[in-house]
Amino acid sequence: MRRPRALGAFLSVLATTVASAGLVLGSGGGAQAAATAATPLPAHVFAPYFESWTGDSPAALSQQSGAKYLTMAFIQTQARGSCTPYWNGDPDQPIAQSQFGADFTTIRSRGGDVIPSFGGYTADNGGTEIADSCSSVDSIAAAYEKVITTYDVSRLDMDIEDNSLENNAGIDRRNKAIKKVQEWAAADGRPLQISYTLPTTTSGLAESGLAVLENAVSNGTRVDVVNLMTFDYYDGAAHNMAQDTRTAITGLKGQLAELYPSKTDAQLWGMTGIIEMPGIDDYGPAETFTTADAPVVYDWAASKGVNTLSFWALQRDNGGCPGTGGSDTCSGIAQDTWYFTHTFAPFTGGGGPVTDDYSVSVAPGSATVAPGASVSATVNTAVVSGTAKTVALTASGLPAGVTAALSPASVTAGGTSKLTLAASASAAPGTYPVTVTGASGTLSHPATFTLTVSGPGGGTGSLVNGDFETGSPSPWTCESGGSVVSTPVHGGGHALAVAATASQTGECAQTLTLAPDTAYTLSGWLQGSYGHLGVRGDASASTWGSSSGYAKQSVTFTTGSTGKVTVYVHGWYGQGTVHADDLAVTS
């Protein structure tokens, strides 16, 4: 998975031996005996990843969130060449009852369990995934057995990505070690499942991931579940994340059918697993798994008989950082805390009914109105789970001199309403976030509409969302990867991140209609190499600079006969991200 904190991954290699670690291959006699027989997992289980390096208590967050089962990330070695497993590669986090043992016991007492996961992106990238790090198949098997017997678990997960997908020797050692452990568990009467977690395309495993399973088949190693990370596609395409999950898992099922031709359709679906990343993933807003996507994936996974439903990670299941991508601590979208957990939790044991729910949005997301005039937009609602309920609509956050009307004022989920905003002659120029709320019973879902009241000649209020405090780029349109972030900022709590790459400048732009034949100044604060700020259309002017901190840039221009211009900000090819904040057009 994305980012295990390998605290020891970059330390020098220590002279650590298998003997000093106390690891003895169980099939040779001497592995620690389990005090109790491990309990098999349910046939269908929701087990989100838990970031074990954070200092959070797994038992506490399991209870707070309602996630009875957790996938614990990650186990790896401290440094290349080592055969000793630690949580996060940290010698202060050994595989021992003193580390998480009490938490796991508490989780089991509440009817849940844990799945320890080996590897993760940092280990796979840095050579500390145990089968990459350790050259002894017996020692790798002993490490797996130590985790199984120390924590009395019935499933181990192998998170294999990045460089580990290209390490053929490590792939072969891993599958040979798993085979030894499976033989040991069978002889001991111990239930044991092995899952592989692998990156995916939208149509199934890439060749590198498929090769891992092909090697398992050639070694006679049983693979019980294949989890696909249905996020971080990094393909530059627009994504419907729920639909892409379905095509990816359907593609995987077809690949498994070729590897295991004797299995039935139900058995093949029962080998599949889904791992989502709620909200904005590491790639950016183009890959956003929404609250509306979650029940769609849930229903589909339950209907197909998918084995495991998961997401990365439990600590992200909150709306604490709207507009931020790839955070470890929040999803980057507006959501209720534990929304994704509560939606997926009934999947365990075979799934159950999802609560009646709906979504609310406004299109377009912004508009400019002159004093004395009015503008309209459409409020859209949709059923995201269960049955359609009546949704009452209200508008709030209106500036002085602006009134709102909704027609009709309530709709059945799936219906639309017309939002009309009227500005009096005395309405103050400026840009204002208007909140449209849809309420039904105990549920309440907001949507933001950005209203700009223009001033004489198009003044200060002409540029919409120039400070990005709405938490979204709208109405700016950006090339792939452009997003609103919470750091670094110049003012307020948000700024724009312009994603300049080797193939694009990352431009974000907004088209305005200003007063014709009028002089204006475009200004703003930019940070980064070759940050450009300018206008084109009925005027043409630009400026640029490079700064490691925010620096003010400004340029003057005069409109022509139409007054229609496009304001833009961008970086330059291969020069990295440019941040922009507090942009304004003044006359």
VOSETI-722011 format. One record per residue (C-alpha): x, y, z. Coordinates in steps of 0.05 Angstrom, whole numbers. Layout:
N
{c1 X c2 Y c3 Z}
...
//
This chain:
587
{c1 0 c2 0 c3 0}
{c1 18 c2 72 c3 -4}
{c1 62 c2 94 c3 53}
{c1 85 c2 50 c3 109}
{c1 131 c2 90 c3 154}
{c1 194 c2 48 c3 150}
{c1 229 c2 80 c3 208}
{c1 291 c2 38 c3 199}
{c1 289 c2 30 c3 124}
{c1 347 c2 76 c3 110}
{c1 392 c2 58 c3 169}
{c1 456 c2 20 c3 156}
{c1 451 c2 -55 c3 154}
{c1 460 c2 -85 c3 223}
{c1 494 c2 -152 c3 236}
{c1 430 c2 -188 c3 252}
{c1 425 c2 -264 c3 246}
{c1 366 c2 -311 c3 246}
{c1 391 c2 -344 c3 309}
{c1 396 c2 -280 c3 348}
{c1 325 c2 -263 c3 327}
{c1 300 c2 -327 c3 356}
{c1 266 c2 -349 c3 291}
{c1 264 c2 -424 c3 280}
{c1 225 c2 -455 c3 223}
{c1 164 c2 -488 c3 253}
{c1 163 c2 -548 c3 206}
{c1 230 c2 -567 c3 235}
{c1 203 c2 -567 c3 306}
{c1 211 c2 -508 c3 354}
{c1 162 c2 -455 c3 331}
{c1 122 c2 -423 c3 386}
{c1 58 c2 -461 c3 399}
{c1 -7 c2 -424 c3 397}
{c1 -46 c2 -420 c3 462}
{c1 -111 c2 -425 c3 423}
{c1 -133 c2 -446 c3 354}
{c1 -139 c2 -386 c3 307}
{c1 -210 c2 -371 c3 284}
{c1 -221 c2 -369 c3 208}
{c1 -245 c2 -303 c3 179}
{c1 -316 c2 -296 c3 153}
{c1 -328 c2 -316 c3 81}
{c1 -339 c2 -241 c3 66}
{c1 -301 c2 -191 c3 108}
{c1 -292 c2 -116 c3 111}
{c1 -221 c2 -102 c3 138}
{c1 -195 c2 -32 c3 126}
{c1 -120 c2 -18 c3 132}
{c1 -95 c2 10 c3 198}
{c1 -32 c2 54 c3 197}
{c1 7 c2 21 c3 253}
{c1 62 c2 73 c3 257}
{c1 16 c2 129 c3 281}
{c1 14 c2 111 c3 355}
{c1 -62 c2 101 c3 351}
{c1 -93 c2 43 c3 387}
{c1 -123 c2 -8 c3 338}
{c1 -174 c2 -30 c3 390}
{c1 -196 c2 42 c3 404}
{c1 -205 c2 61 c3 331}
{c1 -238 c2 -5 c3 316}
{c1 -290 c2 10 c3 368}
{c1 -298 c2 84 c3 349}
{c1 -306 c2 70 c3 275}
{c1 -345 c2 4 c3 278}
{c1 -292 c2 -33 c3 237}
{c1 -288 c2 -100 c3 272}
{c1 -233 c2 -128 c3 228}
{c1 -168 c2 -91 c3 211}
{c1 -112 c2 -102 c3 162}
{c1 -49 c2 -82 c3 200}
{c1 3 c2 -45 c3 158}
{c1 60 c2 -62 c3 155}
{c1 112 c2 -114 c3 174}
{c1 182 c2 -108 c3 143}
{c1 256 c2 -114 c3 160}
{c1 297 c2 -57 c3 188}
{c1 347 c2 -57 c3 130}
{c1 367 c2 -94 c3 67}
{c1 397 c2 -162 c3 82}
{c1 359 c2 -173 c3 147}
{c1 313 c2 -232 c3 161}
{c1 282 c2 -203 c3 224}
{c1 210 c2 -176 c3 219}
{c1 187 c2 -114 c3 255}
{c1 126 c2 -70 c3 251}
{c1 145 c2 -15 c3 202}
{c1 218 c2 -39 c3 203}
{c1 226 c2 -7 c3 272}
{c1 266 c2 -47 c3 324}
{c1 224 c2 -12 c3 378}
{c1 163 c2 -47 c3 348}
{c1 180 c2 -122 c3 352}
{c1 135 c2 -180 c3 334}
{c1 115 c2 -193 c3 406}
{c1 54 c2 -193 c3 451}
{c1 80 c2 -128 c3 480}
{c1 68 c2 -95 c3 412}
{c1 -7 c2 -93 c3 396}
{c1 -21 c2 -159 c3 431}
{c1 -70 c2 -130 c3 481}
{c1 -104 c2 -90 c3 426}
{c1 -114 c2 -153 c3 384}
{c1 -142 c2 -191 c3 443}
{c1 -192 c2 -135 c3 456}
{c1 -212 c2 -134 c3 382}
{c1 -225 c2 -209 c3 384}
{c1 -266 c2 -203 c3 448}
{c1 -312 c2 -157 c3 408}
{c1 -321 c2 -208 c3 352}
{c1 -268 c2 -182 c3 305}
{c1 -196 c2 -200 c3 285}
{c1 -134 c2 -173 c3 249}
{c1 -96 c2 -189 c3 185}
{c1 -21 c2 -173 c3 190}
{c1 6 c2 -146 c3 124}
{c1 77 c2 -155 c3 101}
{c1 109 c2 -105 c3 53}
{c1 77 c2 -40 c3 30}
{c1 104 c2 13 c3 -17}
{c1 162 c2 37 c3 25}
{c1 187 c2 -33 c3 40}
{c1 178 c2 -55 c3 -33}
{c1 214 c2 7 c3 -57}
{c1 271 c2 5 c3 -6}
{c1 287 c2 -70 c3 -6}
{c1 261 c2 -84 c3 64}
{c1 202 c2 -128 c3 43}
{c1 225 c2 -191 c3 78}
{c1 228 c2 -237 c3 17}
{c1 269 c2 -184 c3 -20}
{c1 313 c2 -170 c3 41}
{c1 326 c2 -242 c3 65}
{c1 358 c2 -294 c3 20}
{c1 337 c2 -354 c3 61}
{c1 270 c2 -386 c3 45}
{c1 270 c2 -421 c3 113}
{c1 283 c2 -356 c3 150}
{c1 226 c2 -321 c3 112}
{c1 180 c2 -378 c3 130}
{c1 202 c2 -374 c3 202}
{c1 185 c2 -300 c3 203}
{c1 115 c2 -314 c3 176}
{c1 105 c2 -369 c3 229}
{c1 128 c2 -322 c3 284}
{c1 74 c2 -272 c3 266}
{c1 21 c2 -326 c3 261}
{c1 38 c2 -358 c3 329}
{c1 52 c2 -293 c3 366}
{c1 -15 c2 -263 c3 348}
{c1 -55 c2 -327 c3 333}
{c1 -80 c2 -301 c3 265}
{c1 -112 c2 -340 c3 209}
{c1 -92 c2 -296 c3 150}
{c1 -28 c2 -262 c3 127}
{c1 -28 c2 -209 c3 72}
{c1 29 c2 -197 c3 23}
{c1 28 c2 -125 c3 -3}
{c1 73 c2 -129 c3 -64}
{c1 84 c2 -68 c3 -109}
{c1 138 c2 -23 c3 -139}
{c1 207 c2 -56 c3 -141}
{c1 183 c2 -120 c3 -109}
{c1 143 c2 -134 c3 -172}
{c1 209 c2 -135 c3 -211}
{c1 249 c2 -177 c3 -161}
{c1 240 c2 -246 c3 -190}
{c1 284 c2 -279 c3 -137}
{c1 243 c2 -247 c3 -82}
{c1 178 c2 -268 c3 -115}
{c1 202 c2 -340 c3 -118}
{c1 229 c2 -340 c3 -47}
{c1 164 c2 -311 c3 -20}
{c1 120 c2 -364 c3 -53}
{c1 167 c2 -421 c3 -32}
{c1 166 c2 -395 c3 40}
{c1 90 c2 -389 c3 39}
{c1 85 c2 -461 c3 14}
{c1 127 c2 -485 c3 73}
{c1 84 c2 -446 c3 122}
{c1 20 c2 -475 c3 91}
{c1 48 c2 -545 c3 99}
{c1 66 c2 -530 c3 172}
{c1 -3 c2 -501 c3 186}
{c1 -38 c2 -561 c3 155}
{c1 4 c2 -610 c3 196}
{c1 -12 c2 -569 c3 259}
{c1 -87 c2 -566 c3 244}
{c1 -83 c2 -490 c3 240}
{c1 -129 c2 -452 c3 192}
{c1 -88 c2 -405 c3 148}
{c1 -104 c2 -361 c3 89}
{c1 -56 c2 -321 c3 46}
{c1 -77 c2 -259 c3 9}
{c1 -37 c2 -219 c3 -42}
{c1 -48 c2 -144 c3 -48}
{c1 -27 c2 -118 c3 -117}
{c1 -33 c2 -55 c3 -159}
{c1 -80 c2 -57 c3 -218}
{c1 -102 c2 -26 c3 -283}
{c1 -176 c2 -12 c3 -296}
{c1 -181 c2 -78 c3 -332}
{c1 -144 c2 -124 c3 -284}
{c1 -73 c2 -141 c3 -264}
{c1 -15 c2 -116 c3 -305}
{c1 36 c2 -168 c3 -327}
{c1 81 c2 -156 c3 -267}
{c1 25 c2 -171 c3 -217}
{c1 1 c2 -231 c3 -257}
{c1 72 c2 -259 c3 -256}
{c1 69 c2 -262 c3 -179}
{c1 8 c2 -307 c3 -183}
{c1 37 c2 -349 c3 -239}
{c1 98 c2 -362 c3 -196}
{c1 54 c2 -383 c3 -138}
{c1 19 c2 -433 c3 -183}
{c1 85 c2 -461 c3 -208}
{c1 109 c2 -470 c3 -136}
{c1 44 c2 -504 c3 -114}
{c1 30 c2 -445 c3 -67}
{c1 -43 c2 -434 c3 -51}
{c1 -68 c2 -362 c3 -58}
{c1 -135 c2 -353 c3 -24}
{c1 -150 c2 -279 c3 -40}
{c1 -123 c2 -228 c3 -89}
{c1 -136 c2 -157 c3 -67}
{c1 -132 c2 -103 c3 -121}
{c1 -114 c2 -31 c3 -102}
{c1 -167 c2 3 c3 -144}
{c1 -136 c2 73 c3 -140}
{c1 -71 c2 108 c3 -159}
{c1 -78 c2 88 c3 -232}
{c1 -32 c2 145 c3 -255}
{c1 -56 c2 137 c3 -327}
{c1 -76 c2 210 c3 -340}
{c1 -148 c2 190 c3 -355}
{c1 -214 c2 214 c3 -326}
{c1 -240 c2 163 c3 -276}
{c1 -308 c2 139 c3 -251}
{c1 -277 c2 104 c3 -192}
{c1 -336 c2 58 c3 -177}
{c1 -341 c2 36 c3 -249}
{c1 -265 c2 26 c3 -253}
{c1 -269 c2 -18 c3 -192}
{c1 -320 c2 -63 c3 -226}
{c1 -279 c2 -69 c3 -290}
{c1 -214 c2 -81 c3 -253}
{c1 -243 c2 -137 c3 -209}
{c1 -281 c2 -167 c3 -267}
{c1 -215 c2 -169 c3 -306}
{c1 -181 c2 -201 c3 -246}
{c1 -235 c2 -255 c3 -242}
{c1 -221 c2 -272 c3 -315}
{c1 -146 c2 -276 c3 -302}
{c1 -158 c2 -322 c3 -242}
{c1 -202 c2 -366 c3 -286}
{c1 -142 c2 -379 c3 -331}
{c1 -96 c2 -393 c3 -273}
{c1 -147 c2 -438 c3 -237}
{c1 -189 c2 -471 c3 -292}
{c1 -221 c2 -521 c3 -244}
{c1 -254 c2 -468 c3 -200}
{c1 -326 c2 -448 c3 -208}
{c1 -348 c2 -376 c3 -220}
{c1 -370 c2 -370 c3 -147}
{c1 -302 c2 -395 c3 -123}
{c1 -266 c2 -346 c3 -169}
{c1 -306 c2 -286 c3 -145}
{c1 -292 c2 -312 c3 -75}
{c1 -217 c2 -303 c3 -88}
{c1 -224 c2 -229 c3 -104}
{c1 -215 c2 -169 c3 -59}
{c1 -225 c2 -94 c3 -66}
{c1 -183 c2 -39 c3 -34}
{c1 -208 c2 32 c3 -45}
{c1 -176 c2 97 c3 -25}
{c1 -232 c2 142 c3 -1}
{c1 -231 c2 213 c3 -27}
{c1 -173 c2 242 c3 -68}
{c1 -118 c2 191 c3 -79}
{c1 -44 c2 205 c3 -89}
{c1 -53 c2 221 c3 -163}
{c1 -102 c2 278 c3 -150}
{c1 -174 c2 300 c3 -161}
{c1 -181 c2 262 c3 -226}
{c1 -180 c2 199 c3 -183}
{c1 -231 c2 215 c3 -128}
{c1 -271 c2 159 c3 -94}
{c1 -334 c2 195 c3 -71}
{c1 -386 c2 182 c3 -18}
{c1 -433 c2 166 c3 -75}
{c1 -384 c2 113 c3 -102}
{c1 -381 c2 74 c3 -36}
{c1 -452 c2 43 c3 -35}
{c1 -446 c2 28 c3 -109}
{c1 -383 c2 -13 c3 -97}
{c1 -413 c2 -44 c3 -35}
{c1 -475 c2 -69 c3 -71}
{c1 -435 c2 -95 c3 -130}
{c1 -384 c2 -131 c3 -86}
{c1 -439 c2 -163 c3 -45}
{c1 -476 c2 -186 c3 -108}
{c1 -414 c2 -218 c3 -137}
{c1 -391 c2 -253 c3 -74}
{c1 -326 c2 -216 c3 -68}
{c1 -284 c2 -241 c3 -9}
{c1 -253 c2 -178 c3 20}
{c1 -274 c2 -105 c3 20}
{c1 -223 c2 -56 c3 47}
{c1 -195 c2 14 c3 40}
{c1 -133 c2 54 c3 54}
{c1 -136 c2 72 c3 110}
{c1 -179 c2 77 c3 173}
{c1 -145 c2 141 c3 197}
{c1 -165 c2 176 c3 132}
{c1 -240 c2 164 c3 141}
{c1 -259 c2 236 c3 158}
{c1 -270 c2 302 c3 122}
{c1 -217 c2 342 c3 157}
{c1 -179 c2 368 c3 96}
{c1 -224 c2 384 c3 36}
{c1 -184 c2 391 c3 -28}
{c1 -122 c2 354 c3 -3}
{c1 -99 c2 293 c3 -41}
{c1 -63 c2 232 c3 -13}
{c1 -64 c2 251 c3 60}
{c1 -51 c2 199 c3 114}
{c1 -101 c2 231 c3 162}
{c1 -162 c2 252 c3 121}
{c1 -197 c2 237 c3 56}
{c1 -192 c2 305 c3 22}
{c1 -267 c2 309 c3 10}
{c1 -327 c2 334 c3 50}
{c1 -354 c2 274 c3 89}
{c1 -380 c2 252 c3 156}
{c1 -328 c2 219 c3 201}
{c1 -328 c2 143 c3 190}
{c1 -375 c2 150 c3 130}
{c1 -338 c2 98 c3 89}
{c1 -330 c2 50 c3 148}
{c1 -404 c2 53 c3 164}
{c1 -421 c2 41 c3 91}
{c1 -375 c2 -19 c3 83}
{c1 -381 c2 -50 c3 153}
{c1 -444 c2 -92 c3 138}
{c1 -405 c2 -129 c3 85}
{c1 -374 c2 -174 c3 138}
{c1 -408 c2 -241 c3 142}
{c1 -445 c2 -234 c3 76}
{c1 -467 c2 -162 c3 73}
{c1 -531 c2 -128 c3 94}
{c1 -578 c2 -72 c3 75}
{c1 -548 c2 -3 c3 64}
{c1 -585 c2 56 c3 95}
{c1 -628 c2 101 c3 51}
{c1 -582 c2 156 c3 27}
{c1 -577 c2 209 c3 -27}
{c1 -530 c2 262 c3 -55}
{c1 -539 c2 336 c3 -69}
{c1 -501 c2 378 c3 -121}
{c1 -510 c2 445 c3 -157}
{c1 -496 c2 457 c3 -231}
{c1 -464 c2 501 c3 -251}
{c1 -423 c2 509 c3 -188}
{c1 -415 c2 584 c3 -193}
{c1 -443 c2 646 c3 -227}
{c1 -435 c2 722 c3 -229}
{c1 -494 c2 768 c3 -220}
{c1 -498 c2 844 c3 -228}
{c1 -535 c2 885 c3 -175}
{c1 -608 c2 888 c3 -194}
{c1 -606 c2 822 c3 -233}
{c1 -614 c2 748 c3 -218}
{c1 -581 c2 682 c3 -238}
{c1 -604 c2 609 c3 -235}
{c1 -574 c2 541 c3 -225}
{c1 -601 c2 470 c3 -220}
{c1 -599 c2 431 c3 -154}
{c1 -591 c2 357 c3 -170}
{c1 -606 c2 300 c3 -122}
{c1 -593 c2 226 c3 -132}
{c1 -606 c2 161 c3 -94}
{c1 -539 c2 131 c3 -73}
{c1 -567 c2 74 c3 -31}
{c1 -633 c2 45 c3 -9}
{c1 -698 c2 77 c3 -31}
{c1 -715 c2 148 c3 -51}
{c1 -735 c2 194 c3 6}
{c1 -764 c2 264 c3 7}
{c1 -707 c2 316 c3 11}
{c1 -722 c2 386 c3 38}
{c1 -677 c2 440 c3 6}
{c1 -653 c2 505 c3 37}
{c1 -601 c2 558 c3 19}
{c1 -557 c2 593 c3 70}
{c1 -496 c2 639 c3 72}
{c1 -529 c2 692 c3 30}
{c1 -497 c2 762 c3 31}
{c1 -536 c2 824 c3 48}
{c1 -581 c2 844 c3 -10}
{c1 -585 c2 774 c3 -41}
{c1 -646 c2 728 c3 -36}
{c1 -654 c2 655 c3 -56}
{c1 -713 c2 616 c3 -81}
{c1 -717 c2 541 c3 -91}
{c1 -772 c2 513 c3 -136}
{c1 -794 c2 464 c3 -113}
{c1 -770 c2 470 c3 -41}
{c1 -770 c2 394 c3 -32}
{c1 -760 c2 337 c3 -80}
{c1 -759 c2 261 c3 -80}
{c1 -686 c2 239 c3 -83}
{c1 -670 c2 234 c3 -157}
{c1 -707 c2 298 c3 -173}
{c1 -683 c2 369 c3 -188}
{c1 -700 c2 439 c3 -164}
{c1 -686 c2 508 c3 -193}
{c1 -644 c2 554 c3 -150}
{c1 -654 c2 628 c3 -165}
{c1 -610 c2 681 c3 -132}
{c1 -631 c2 754 c3 -139}
{c1 -586 c2 812 c3 -122}
{c1 -616 c2 878 c3 -102}
{c1 -588 c2 944 c3 -129}
{c1 -552 c2 954 c3 -62}
{c1 -520 c2 884 c3 -59}
{c1 -446 c2 891 c3 -42}
{c1 -395 c2 868 c3 -94}
{c1 -355 c2 806 c3 -74}
{c1 -351 c2 731 c3 -78}
{c1 -393 c2 690 c3 -30}
{c1 -401 c2 615 c3 -17}
{c1 -475 c2 597 c3 -15}
{c1 -493 c2 531 c3 17}
{c1 -551 c2 490 c3 -10}
{c1 -571 c2 436 c3 41}
{c1 -614 c2 376 c3 29}
{c1 -645 c2 346 c3 92}
{c1 -683 c2 281 c3 101}
{c1 -697 c2 254 c3 171}
{c1 -631 c2 252 c3 209}
{c1 -589 c2 260 c3 145}
{c1 -565 c2 327 c3 119}
{c1 -520 c2 337 c3 58}
{c1 -491 c2 405 c3 37}
{c1 -469 c2 429 c3 -32}
{c1 -432 c2 495 c3 -45}
{c1 -449 c2 546 c3 -98}
{c1 -402 c2 605 c3 -108}
{c1 -438 c2 670 c3 -123}
{c1 -401 c2 733 c3 -146}
{c1 -437 c2 800 c3 -143}
{c1 -402 c2 844 c3 -193}
{c1 -385 c2 917 c3 -180}
{c1 -385 c2 977 c3 -226}
{c1 -343 c2 963 c3 -287}
{c1 -332 c2 891 c3 -264}
{c1 -287 c2 911 c3 -206}
{c1 -258 c2 868 c3 -151}
{c1 -313 c2 816 c3 -152}
{c1 -299 c2 795 c3 -224}
{c1 -253 c2 737 c3 -208}
{c1 -290 c2 679 c3 -174}
{c1 -256 c2 638 c3 -119}
{c1 -190 c2 674 c3 -126}
{c1 -171 c2 655 c3 -55}
{c1 -193 c2 582 c3 -64}
{c1 -226 c2 582 c3 5}
{c1 -285 c2 541 c3 -23}
{c1 -237 c2 481 c3 -19}
{c1 -248 c2 467 c3 -93}
{c1 -218 c2 496 c3 -156}
{c1 -287 c2 510 c3 -187}
{c1 -299 c2 551 c3 -229}
{c1 -226 c2 547 c3 -249}
{c1 -213 c2 491 c3 -299}
{c1 -146 c2 457 c3 -291}
{c1 -103 c2 408 c3 -329}
{c1 -94 c2 339 c3 -298}
{c1 -71 c2 340 c3 -226}
{c1 -91 c2 412 c3 -209}
{c1 -122 c2 416 c3 -140}
{c1 -136 c2 458 c3 -79}
{c1 -89 c2 444 c3 -20}
{c1 -84 c2 465 c3 52}
{c1 -9 c2 477 c3 51}
{c1 29 c2 517 c3 32}
{c1 -18 c2 577 c3 32}
{c1 -8 c2 652 c3 29}
{c1 -72 c2 671 c3 64}
{c1 -131 c2 634 c3 93}
{c1 -133 c2 559 c3 94}
{c1 -127 c2 540 c3 20}
{c1 -87 c2 552 c3 -42}
{c1 -83 c2 525 c3 -113}
{c1 -32 c2 472 c3 -133}
{c1 -16 c2 474 c3 -208}
{c1 12 c2 407 c3 -231}
{c1 67 c2 423 c3 -282}
{c1 99 c2 359 c3 -310}
{c1 144 c2 340 c3 -367}
{c1 84 c2 338 c3 -413}
{c1 41 c2 397 c3 -388}
{c1 45 c2 465 c3 -356}
{c1 -13 c2 447 c3 -310}
{c1 -52 c2 509 c3 -329}
{c1 -113 c2 530 c3 -288}
{c1 -157 c2 582 c3 -321}
{c1 -222 c2 622 c3 -313}
{c1 -259 c2 662 c3 -366}
{c1 -288 c2 730 c3 -347}
{c1 -330 c2 783 c3 -381}
{c1 -304 c2 850 c3 -359}
{c1 -322 c2 921 c3 -380}
{c1 -297 c2 936 c3 -451}
{c1 -240 c2 984 c3 -464}
{c1 -222 c2 987 c3 -390}
{c1 -155 c2 982 c3 -354}
{c1 -147 c2 926 c3 -302}
{c1 -94 c2 896 c3 -258}
{c1 -86 c2 821 c3 -248}
{c1 -48 c2 805 c3 -184}
{c1 -34 c2 745 c3 -141}
{c1 16 c2 707 c3 -99}
{c1 56 c2 651 c3 -131}
{c1 107 c2 601 c3 -104}
{c1 150 c2 554 c3 -146}
{c1 195 c2 553 c3 -208}
{c1 170 c2 590 c3 -269}
{c1 102 c2 608 c3 -242}
{c1 64 c2 646 c3 -297}
{c1 4 c2 692 c3 -287}
{c1 -32 c2 725 c3 -345}
{c1 -93 c2 738 c3 -388}
{c1 -110 c2 724 c3 -460}
{c1 -171 c2 735 c3 -505}
{c1 -194 c2 807 c3 -510}
{c1 -129 c2 828 c3 -477}
{c1 -60 c2 796 c3 -474}
{c1 -10 c2 805 c3 -417}
{c1 31 c2 760 c3 -372}
{c1 86 c2 758 c3 -320}
{c1 127 c2 702 c3 -288}
{c1 176 c2 689 c3 -233}
{c1 210 c2 636 c3 -191}
{c1 209 c2 636 c3 -116}
{c1 217 c2 585 c3 -60}
{c1 165 c2 623 c3 -20}
{c1 103 c2 662 c3 -39}
{c1 119 c2 725 c3 -80}
{c1 69 c2 775 c3 -107}
{c1 62 c2 781 c3 -182}
{c1 19 c2 831 c3 -220}
{c1 7 c2 853 c3 -292}
{c1 -37 c2 907 c3 -322}
{c1 -80 c2 900 c3 -384}
{c1 -134 c2 937 c3 -422}
{c1 -195 c2 901 c3 -449}
{c1 -219 c2 908 c3 -521}
{c1 -289 c2 916 c3 -548}
{c1 -318 c2 852 c3 -517}
{c1 -284 c2 852 c3 -449}
{c1 -281 c2 775 c3 -450}
{c1 -214 c2 750 c3 -424}
{c1 -186 c2 685 c3 -395}
{c1 -144 c2 691 c3 -333}
{c1 -93 c2 636 c3 -325}
{c1 -38 c2 611 c3 -279}
{c1 11 c2 556 c3 -297}
{c1 81 c2 528 c3 -286}
{c1 130 c2 504 c3 -338}
{c1 147 c2 436 c3 -367}
{c1 187 c2 393 c3 -319}
{c1 196 c2 448 c3 -267}
{c1 149 c2 420 c3 -214}
{c1 87 c2 444 c3 -177}
{c1 69 c2 518 c3 -173}
{c1 24 c2 543 c3 -118}
{c1 -21 c2 604 c3 -126}
{c1 -64 c2 642 c3 -76}
{c1 -104 c2 706 c3 -67}
{c1 -112 c2 722 c3 -141}
{c1 -154 c2 783 c3 -160}
{c1 -173 c2 827 c3 -219}
{c1 -183 c2 900 c3 -201}
{c1 -200 c2 961 c3 -242}
//
